[in-house]
Amino acid sequence: MKKSIISIIAFAVSVSFAFAQTAQDVLNKYIEVTGGKSLWDGVNTYSMKQSYKSGAASDYDMDIKASFADGSMSKAKTILKRTFIYGIKGNEGWLKVPLGSGDKNTQYETKDLSAKEQENMRREIREVVLPFWDFQKKGYVATLVGSETLNGKKVNHVELSGKGVKYNLYFDEGTGLLNRRKLTLASGEVITEDYTNYATSPYGIKYPSESTYTSTADKRTVKVTTNIVFNDNISASAFAR
């Protein structure tokens, strides 16, 4: 009888602890298991290379560079051997469109990005790497939805919303790592990434290195590979208009 009572009490305590957990607790655990707060706080720049493959002509590669100090970001998207370059720095935002066929001496036509496009890129500077980076300063609200099962694994579901976007983040209850990120944009488009593998950067931060990507805009499944270098030495020319 005593063993039964002890088991019941232990179960009740574990359940109470689970319910006492907050969204911030879940987010903090991810920060801890991916390198720790001091490492994340020490990031000033990053370079990210991504490959999006689905066996279609629309497959592309993305080369992203960002600097937090001056809020600069460059996104070079290469598709069908042509590279389109999106950039923001200060109050400016632009798109460089390649002219003619792709070669080493490609000429570009530069166009201004709309205010909304610039706003999206400024949001992405940190959120591309970590959706909830400085989320409170940006006015986002984090809510712990609860414990769920995703692809056979128990996960903690956190909803993060604000400024016309919403993230549904699913963290593995055991490892604390992010298993799925679902982003709902103001346009209504929903982008879902399921993370299947993690890698550790030379800097020491662990990040999702392999994933599957789906979007309601084109409704196809894309395999994504990602490589990130934190605190990379990025030339100022990377953010030149």
C-alpha positions in Angstrom: 0.0 0.0 0.0 2.8 2.4 0.9 4.5 1.7 -2.4 1.3 2.5 -4.2 0.9 5.8 -2.3 4.5 6.8 -3.0 4.1 6.0 -6.7 0.9 8.1 -6.8 2.6 11.0 -5.0 5.7 10.8 -7.3 3.4 10.8 -10.4 1.4 13.8 -9.0 4.7 15.7 -8.3 6.0 15.0 -11.8 2.7 16.1 -13.4 2.6 19.3 -11.3 6.2 20.1 -12.3 5.4 19.6 -16.0 2.4 22.0 -15.7 4.5 24.5 -13.7 6.9 24.8 -16.7 6.6 28.0 -18.7 7.3 28.9 -22.3 10.4 30.7 -21.1 11.6 27.5 -19.5 11.3 25.7 -22.7 13.1 28.4 -24.7 15.8 28.6 -22.1 16.5 24.9 -22.3 17.0 25.2 -26.0 19.5 28.0 -25.5 21.3 25.8 -22.9 21.5 22.6 -24.9 22.7 24.4 -28.1 25.6 26.1 -26.4 24.5 28.3 -23.6 23.5 31.9 -23.1 27.0 33.3 -23.1 27.7 31.9 -26.5 24.5 33.1 -28.0 25.0 36.6 -26.4 28.5 36.7 -28.0 27.2 36.3 -31.6 27.8 39.5 -33.7 27.7 38.2 -37.2 27.0 35.0 -39.1 27.3 33.4 -42.5 24.8 30.8 -43.6 24.8 28.6 -46.7 21.7 26.6 -47.5 20.7 24.3 -50.3 17.0 23.7 -51.2 16.6 20.5 -53.2 13.4 18.7 -54.4 14.5 17.5 -57.9 12.8 20.4 -59.6 14.0 23.2 -61.8 13.1 25.6 -59.0 15.8 24.2 -56.7 18.1 26.9 -55.4 21.0 27.8 -53.1 20.9 30.6 -50.5 24.0 32.5 -49.2 23.1 34.7 -46.2 25.3 37.1 -44.3 24.3 39.3 -41.4 25.8 41.8 -39.0 23.9 42.7 -35.8 25.9 45.8 -35.1 24.5 47.9 -38.0 21.5 45.7 -38.8 22.9 44.6 -42.2 21.9 41.5 -44.1 22.6 40.1 -47.6 20.7 37.2 -49.1 22.0 35.8 -52.4 19.6 33.3 -54.0 21.0 31.3 -56.9 18.5 29.6 -59.1 19.1 28.3 -62.7 22.6 29.7 -62.5 21.4 33.2 -61.9 22.0 35.0 -58.5 19.5 37.5 -57.1 20.9 39.5 -54.2 18.6 41.0 -51.5 20.2 43.5 -49.1 19.4 45.9 -46.2 21.6 48.3 -44.4 20.5 51.2 -42.3 17.4 52.7 -43.8 18.0 51.2 -47.3 16.8 48.0 -48.8 17.5 46.7 -52.4 17.3 43.9 -54.8 20.0 43.3 -57.4 18.6 41.5 -60.5 21.1 39.8 -62.8 21.1 40.9 -66.4 21.7 38.4 -69.3 23.1 34.9 -68.8 25.0 33.9 -65.7 28.8 34.3 -66.0 31.6 35.7 -64.0 31.0 39.3 -65.2 27.3 39.5 -64.5 25.9 42.9 -64.5 23.0 43.8 -62.1 20.1 46.2 -62.1 19.4 47.5 -58.6 15.8 48.1 -57.4 14.5 49.4 -54.1 12.7 47.0 -51.8 9.3 48.0 -50.6 8.9 49.1 -46.9 7.3 45.7 -46.2 10.1 43.7 -47.8 12.6 45.7 -45.8 10.7 45.1 -42.6 10.6 41.3 -43.3 14.4 41.2 -43.8 15.1 43.2 -40.6 12.9 40.6 -38.8 14.9 37.8 -40.4 18.3 39.1 -39.4 18.1 37.2 -36.1 15.0 35.0 -36.6 16.6 33.0 -39.5 19.0 31.6 -36.9 16.8 31.7 -33.8 13.1 32.6 -34.1 12.8 33.7 -30.4 16.0 35.8 -30.3 15.2 39.0 -28.3 11.5 38.2 -28.8 10.4 40.3 -25.8 12.2 43.4 -27.1 10.3 43.0 -30.3 7.0 42.8 -28.6 6.4 39.1 -29.3 4.4 37.0 -26.8 5.4 33.4 -26.0 2.8 30.9 -24.8 3.2 27.3 -23.7 0.5 25.5 -25.5 1.3 22.2 -23.9 2.8 18.7 -24.4 2.0 17.0 -27.7 3.2 14.0 -29.7 5.0 14.8 -33.0 6.3 12.1 -35.3 6.1 9.7 -32.4 8.0 11.9 -30.0 6.8 13.9 -27.0 7.3 17.6 -27.6 6.6 20.9 -25.9 4.6 23.2 -28.1 5.3 27.0 -27.8 3.5 29.6 -29.7 5.3 32.9 -30.4 3.4 35.7 -32.0 3.7 39.4 -32.8 4.0 42.0 -35.6 1.9 40.0 -38.0 3.8 36.7 -37.8 3.2 33.6 -35.7 5.7 30.8 -34.9 4.6 27.4 -33.6 7.7 25.8 -32.2 7.9 22.1 -31.1 10.7 21.2 -28.8 11.7 17.6 -28.0 10.8 17.0 -24.3 13.9 14.9 -23.8 16.7 16.7 -25.7 15.3 20.2 -25.6 16.1 20.6 -29.3 13.7 22.1 -31.8 12.0 19.4 -33.9 9.6 21.6 -35.9 9.2 25.3 -36.7 6.0 26.4 -38.3 5.9 30.1 -39.4 2.6 31.8 -40.4 3.2 35.0 -42.3 0.8 38.0 -42.5 0.1 37.0 -46.1 -1.4 33.7 -44.8 1.5 31.6 -46.2 2.5 28.8 -43.8 6.1 27.5 -43.9 6.9 24.3 -42.0 10.4 23.0 -41.3 11.0 19.6 -39.6 14.6 19.4 -38.3 16.2 15.9 -38.8 19.8 16.6 -37.8 21.9 19.1 -35.9 25.5 20.1 -36.3 27.9 22.0 -34.0 29.6 25.1 -35.4 33.3 25.8 -34.8 32.1 28.6 -32.5 30.3 26.0 -30.3 26.7 26.7 -31.1 24.6 23.7 -32.2 22.1 24.4 -35.0 19.7 22.5 -37.3 21.8 21.3 -40.3 19.3 19.1 -42.1 15.5 19.6 -42.5 12.5 19.2 -44.7 10.7 22.3 -45.8 7.2 22.8 -47.0 5.2 25.9 -47.9 1.6 26.4 -48.7 2.7 28.7 -51.5 4.1 25.9 -53.7 3.0 22.7 -51.8 6.1 20.6 -52.4 8.5 19.0 -49.9 12.1 20.3 -50.1 15.2 18.9 -48.5 17.4 21.6 -46.9 21.0 21.4 -45.8 22.4 24.3 -43.7 25.9 25.3 -42.7 26.4 28.3 -40.3 29.6 30.1 -39.3 29.0 32.3 -36.3 31.1 35.5 -35.8 32.4 35.1 -39.4 34.8 37.8 -40.6 32.4 39.4 -43.2 33.7 42.0 -45.6 31.9 45.4 -45.7 31.5 44.9 -49.4 29.0 42.1 -48.7 26.5 44.8 -47.6 27.3 47.2 -50.4 24.4 48.4 -52.5 
